């Protein structure tokens, strides 16, 4: 795929310097790729710089003049479907692009609405969103930190169990909050988990809803699914294999597998035909570093068939030895 990833709170590129929301620094200038130049004003926000741009949106750093704070603003701008005209409005490239553009925008709005309902320290927060100039804007905190992918690259010897469980505690709580609202992330991977600078608190990013809808329309399913992390039920709608909380359980277990072994498990589709997965619980080297319960929980989460996995985040958390928490109950802000 494209090196630059649009994430809900940021645009992350493995090659960019680590600053700003998630990671990413601005290409020089602005306006040349249809982005808003620094100094542009939308509502009460003044664009200060471009954080990054991907195929489906642009993320800017901005100054909120009303509340006097730095924020991140995401603008819906799918470059393959639309362009910015002279007066600053976003227009579909042609009538035949309009339907797909509108569809993507609807899912961008739904995602913003959904995120705005939630209030959990490990879930991306949306302060507000509105439609203007033919497109939609979403305002979020300006997060600083590294993605889990970057953090793991910095710990080549492998992570310790306590550290990994602290990250998983926050992420699994955030996903439980979403699942309680009957919403599934379906794109959990190391580059969609941000570890905040200073506290190390994990924040789950990027629901990729607009990207998913647009790619569905163009049938580019390969763009969407991350082979090591997507369970088999995400590849095709099979009547006996529905998506649900267990779909995110698989992806989260795959993330843990990467953290423990340095590589993702074999792709789930290949495993259906002939399963080459080697259970972690039987690995003597890993047994010296990690508890049997942790290794067994990852193995269970990576069961190929959905019914073989823990069926909910609560069940997965229990297997990981993470205690019941009260934060999951108080999830939705008024």
C-alpha positions as CSV (number, residue, x, y, z in Angstrom):
1,X,0.0,0.0,0.0
2,X,0.8,3.6,0.2
3,X,3.6,4.6,2.6
4,X,1.5,7.4,4.1
5,X,-1.4,6.2,6.2
6,X,-4.4,8.3,7.0
7,X,-5.4,7.7,10.5
8,X,-8.3,9.3,12.2
9,X,-6.1,11.3,14.5
10,X,-3.1,11.7,12.3
11,X,-1.4,10.7,9.2
12,X,1.3,8.3,9.9
13,X,4.2,7.5,7.7
14,X,7.0,5.2,8.8
15,X,9.5,7.4,7.0
16,X,8.5,10.7,8.6
17,X,10.0,12.4,11.7
18,X,8.1,11.7,14.9
19,X,6.3,14.8,15.8
20,X,2.8,16.0,15.9
21,X,-0.4,13.9,16.0
22,X,0.9,10.4,15.9
23,X,3.8,11.1,13.6
24,X,4.5,13.1,10.5
25,X,5.8,16.4,9.5
26,X,4.6,18.7,6.8
27,X,5.9,18.7,3.3
28,X,7.1,22.3,2.6
29,X,4.6,24.8,1.4
30,X,1.0,24.0,1.1
31,X,-1.8,24.5,-1.3
32,X,0.1,22.7,-4.1
33,X,-1.6,19.3,-3.4
34,X,-5.0,20.9,-2.8
35,X,-4.2,21.3,0.9
36,X,-5.1,24.4,2.8
37,X,-2.0,26.7,3.2
38,X,-1.0,27.8,6.7
39,X,-2.9,30.9,7.7
40,X,-6.2,29.6,6.3
41,X,-9.1,30.0,8.6
42,X,-12.0,27.6,9.0
43,X,-14.6,28.3,11.6
44,X,-12.7,29.4,14.7
45,X,-9.6,27.5,13.7
46,X,-6.5,28.8,12.0
47,X,-4.4,26.3,10.1
48,X,-0.8,26.4,11.3
49,X,0.8,23.6,9.3
50,X,0.1,20.4,7.3
51,X,0.7,17.3,9.4
52,X,0.3,15.0,6.4
53,X,-1.9,13.8,3.6
54,X,-3.1,10.4,2.4
55,X,-5.4,9.2,-0.2
56,X,-8.6,10.0,1.7
57,X,-7.9,13.0,3.9
58,X,-5.6,15.7,5.1
59,X,-4.7,16.4,8.7
60,X,-3.6,19.8,9.8
61,X,-2.3,21.3,13.0
62,X,-4.4,24.3,13.9
63,X,-4.9,26.9,16.5
64,X,-8.3,27.1,18.2
65,X,-8.8,30.9,18.7
66,X,-11.9,30.4,21.0
67,X,-10.4,27.9,23.5
68,X,-6.7,28.9,22.8
69,X,-5.3,25.5,22.3
70,X,-3.6,23.5,19.6
71,X,-5.8,20.9,17.8
72,X,-5.6,18.5,14.9
73,X,-8.2,19.0,12.1
74,X,-8.9,16.2,9.6
75,X,-10.4,17.3,6.3
76,X,-12.2,14.8,4.0
77,X,-10.4,15.0,0.7
78,X,-10.2,11.8,-1.3
79,X,-7.7,12.9,-4.0
80,X,-8.7,10.2,-6.5
81,X,-12.3,11.5,-6.4
82,X,-12.2,15.2,-5.8
83,X,-10.2,18.4,-5.9
84,X,-10.1,21.9,-4.4
85,X,-11.4,24.6,-6.6
86,X,-10.2,28.2,-6.7
87,X,-12.6,29.5,-4.1
88,X,-11.5,26.7,-1.6
89,X,-14.5,24.4,-2.0
90,X,-14.0,20.7,-2.6
91,X,-15.6,19.4,-5.8
92,X,-15.9,15.8,-7.1
93,X,-13.7,15.5,-10.3
94,X,-16.8,14.6,-12.3
95,X,-20.4,13.5,-12.0
96,X,-19.5,9.9,-12.1
97,X,-17.2,10.4,-9.1
98,X,-20.0,12.1,-7.1
99,X,-21.8,9.1,-5.8
100,X,-18.6,7.5,-4.4
101,X,-17.4,10.8,-3.0
102,X,-20.8,11.3,-1.2
103,X,-20.7,7.8,0.1
104,X,-17.2,8.2,1.6
105,X,-18.2,11.5,3.1
106,X,-21.3,10.0,4.8
107,X,-19.1,7.3,6.4
108,X,-16.5,10.0,7.4
109,X,-19.4,11.9,9.2
110,X,-20.7,8.7,10.8
111,X,-17.3,8.0,12.1
112,X,-17.0,11.5,13.6
113,X,-20.4,11.2,15.2
114,X,-19.5,7.8,16.6
115,X,-16.2,8.9,18.1
116,X,-17.8,12.1,19.5
117,X,-20.2,9.9,21.6
118,X,-17.4,8.0,23.3
119,X,-15.3,9.2,26.1
120,X,-12.4,6.9,27.0
121,X,-8.8,7.9,27.6
122,X,-7.7,5.2,25.1
123,X,-10.1,6.2,22.3
124,X,-9.5,9.0,19.9
125,X,-11.6,12.0,21.0
126,X,-13.5,14.1,18.5
127,X,-14.3,17.6,19.8
128,X,-16.6,18.5,17.0
129,X,-17.2,18.2,13.3
130,X,-19.1,20.2,10.7
131,X,-19.7,20.4,6.9
132,X,-18.4,23.4,4.9
133,X,-16.9,24.1,1.5
134,X,-18.3,20.9,0.0
135,X,-16.5,18.7,2.5
136,X,-16.4,17.7,6.2
137,X,-14.0,18.7,9.0
138,X,-13.3,16.8,12.2
139,X,-11.4,18.4,15.2
140,X,-9.4,16.2,17.6
141,X,-6.8,16.6,20.3
142,X,-3.3,17.2,19.0
143,X,-1.7,13.9,20.1
144,X,2.1,13.6,20.4
145,X,3.7,10.2,20.5
146,X,5.0,7.1,18.6
147,X,2.9,4.4,17.1
148,X,3.1,1.0,18.6
149,X,4.9,0.0,15.4
150,X,7.6,2.6,16.0
151,X,7.8,1.6,19.7
152,X,8.3,-2.1,18.8
153,X,11.0,-1.2,16.3
154,X,12.8,0.6,19.2
155,X,12.7,-2.5,21.4
156,X,14.3,-5.1,19.1
157,X,14.9,-7.6,21.9
158,X,11.2,-8.0,22.5
159,X,8.9,-6.3,25.0
160,X,8.4,-7.4,28.6
161,X,5.1,-8.8,29.7
162,X,4.2,-5.9,32.1
163,X,4.7,-3.3,29.4
164,X,2.7,-5.2,26.9
165,X,-0.2,-5.8,29.3
166,X,-0.3,-2.1,30.1
167,X,-0.8,-1.3,26.5
168,X,-3.3,-4.1,25.9
169,X,-5.2,-3.0,29.0
170,X,-6.0,0.5,27.5
171,X,-6.6,-0.9,23.9
172,X,-8.9,-3.7,25.0
173,X,-10.9,-1.3,27.2
174,X,-11.2,1.1,24.3
175,X,-12.4,-1.7,22.0
176,X,-14.9,-2.9,24.7
177,X,-16.4,0.6,24.8
178,X,-16.9,0.5,21.0
179,X,-18.3,-3.0,21.0
180,X,-20.8,-2.0,23.7
181,X,-22.1,0.5,21.0
182,X,-22.2,-2.4,18.5
183,X,-19.4,-1.0,16.5
184,X,-16.2,-2.9,15.5
185,X,-12.9,-1.4,14.6
186,X,-11.8,-4.0,12.1
187,X,-8.4,-2.4,11.4
188,X,-6.4,-2.9,14.6
189,X,-2.7,-3.0,13.8
190,X,0.5,-1.7,15.4
191,X,0.3,1.5,13.3
192,X,-3.2,2.3,14.5
193,X,-2.2,2.3,18.2
194,X,-0.5,5.5,19.4
195,X,1.5,5.7,22.6
196,X,1.3,9.2,24.0
197,X,4.5,11.0,24.7
198,X,5.2,11.2,28.5
199,X,2.5,8.9,29.8
200,X,2.8,6.0,27.3
201,X,-1.0,5.7,27.4
202,X,-2.3,3.9,24.3
203,X,-4.8,5.6,22.0
204,X,-6.7,3.7,19.4
205,X,-6.8,5.5,16.0
206,X,-8.2,5.2,12.6
207,X,-11.4,3.5,12.0
208,X,-10.8,4.0,8.3
209,X,-14.6,4.1,7.6
210,X,-14.4,6.4,4.6
211,X,-11.5,4.5,3.2
212,X,-13.2,1.2,3.6
213,X,-16.4,2.4,1.8
214,X,-14.6,4.0,-1.1
215,X,-12.4,0.9,-1.5
216,X,-15.4,-1.3,-1.4
217,X,-16.9,0.7,-4.3
218,X,-13.7,0.2,-6.2
219,X,-13.3,-3.4,-5.1
220,X,-9.8,-2.8,-4.0
221,X,-10.1,-5.2,-1.0
222,X,-6.3,-5.8,-0.9
223,X,-5.7,-2.2,0.0
224,X,-7.9,-2.5,3.1
225,X,-6.9,-5.7,4.9
226,X,-3.6,-6.1,6.6
227,X,-2.8,-9.7,5.8
228,X,-1.2,-10.6,9.2
229,X,-4.0,-9.0,11.3
230,X,-7.3,-9.6,9.4
231,X,-9.2,-12.7,10.5
232,X,-10.7,-14.9,7.8
233,X,-14.3,-13.6,8.2
234,X,-13.1,-10.2,7.0
235,X,-12.1,-11.6,3.6
236,X,-15.6,-12.7,2.5
237,X,-19.0,-12.7,3.9
238,X,-19.6,-16.3,4.7
239,X,-23.0,-17.2,6.2
240,X,-21.3,-19.3,8.9
241,X,-18.7,-16.7,9.8
242,X,-20.0,-13.3,10.9
243,X,-17.9,-10.3,12.0
244,X,-18.2,-9.3,15.7
245,X,-16.1,-8.6,18.8
246,X,-14.1,-11.7,18.0
247,X,-12.9,-10.0,14.8
248,X,-11.1,-7.4,16.8
249,X,-10.0,-10.1,19.3
250,X,-8.1,-11.8,16.4
251,X,-6.4,-8.5,15.3
252,X,-5.4,-7.6,18.8
253,X,-4.0,-11.1,19.4
254,X,-2.0,-10.7,16.2
255,X,-0.6,-7.4,17.5
256,X,0.5,-9.2,20.6
257,X,2.1,-11.9,18.5
258,X,4.1,-9.2,16.7
259,X,5.2,-7.7,20.1
260,X,6.2,-11.1,21.4
261,X,7.8,-12.7,18.4
262,X,8.7,-9.8,16.1
263,X,6.5,-11.0,13.3
264,X,2.8,-11.3,12.6
265,X,1.1,-14.8,12.4
266,X,0.6,-16.4,9.0
267,X,-2.3,-14.8,7.0
268,X,-5.6,-16.2,8.1
269,X,-6.8,-17.1,4.6
270,X,-3.8,-19.4,4.1
271,X,-4.4,-20.9,7.6
272,X,-7.9,-22.1,6.5
273,X,-6.4,-24.3,3.9
274,X,-3.4,-25.5,5.8
275,X,-2.7,-24.1,9.2
276,X,1.0,-23.4,9.7
277,X,0.5,-21.4,12.9
278,X,2.9,-22.5,15.6
279,X,1.3,-22.0,19.1
280,X,3.3,-19.7,21.3
281,X,2.4,-21.7,24.4
282,X,4.7,-24.6,23.3
283,X,7.7,-22.4,22.7
284,X,10.3,-23.0,25.4
285,X,12.2,-19.8,24.8
286,X,9.1,-17.7,25.1
287,X,8.0,-19.6,28.3
288,X,11.1,-18.1,30.0
289,X,9.9,-14.6,29.3
290,X,6.1,-14.7,29.4
291,X,3.5,-16.4,31.6
292,X,1.8,-19.5,30.2
293,X,-1.6,-17.7,30.6
294,X,-0.5,-14.8,28.3
295,X,0.9,-17.1,25.6
296,X,-2.2,-19.3,25.7
297,X,-4.5,-16.2,25.5
298,X,-2.7,-15.1,22.3
299,X,-3.0,-18.5,20.8
300,X,-6.8,-18.6,21.7
301,X,-7.3,-15.1,20.2
302,X,-5.7,-16.3,17.0
303,X,-8.0,-19.3,16.5
304,X,-8.8,-19.4,12.7
305,X,-12.5,-20.0,13.1
306,X,-14.4,-17.2,14.9
307,X,-16.1,-19.6,17.4
308,X,-12.7,-20.8,18.6
309,X,-11.7,-17.4,19.9
310,X,-12.7,-15.5,23.1
311,X,-16.1,-14.1,22.0
312,X,-15.7,-10.7,23.7
313,X,-13.1,-8.2,24.8
314,X,-14.2,-9.0,28.4
315,X,-13.4,-12.7,27.9
316,X,-10.1,-11.9,26.2
317,X,-9.2,-9.5,29.0
318,X,-10.0,-12.3,31.5
319,X,-7.7,-14.7,29.7
320,X,-4.9,-12.1,29.8
321,X,-5.4,-11.7,33.5
322,X,-6.6,-8.0,33.2
323,X,-9.1,-7.4,36.0
324,X,-12.6,-6.2,35.5
325,X,-12.6,-2.4,35.3
326,X,-15.3,0.1,36.0
327,X,-14.2,2.4,33.2
328,X,-15.9,0.2,30.6
329,X,-19.3,0.9,32.2
330,X,-19.1,4.7,32.1
331,X,-18.4,5.0,28.4
332,X,-20.7,7.3,26.6
333,X,-20.5,11.0,27.4
334,X,-23.8,12.8,27.6
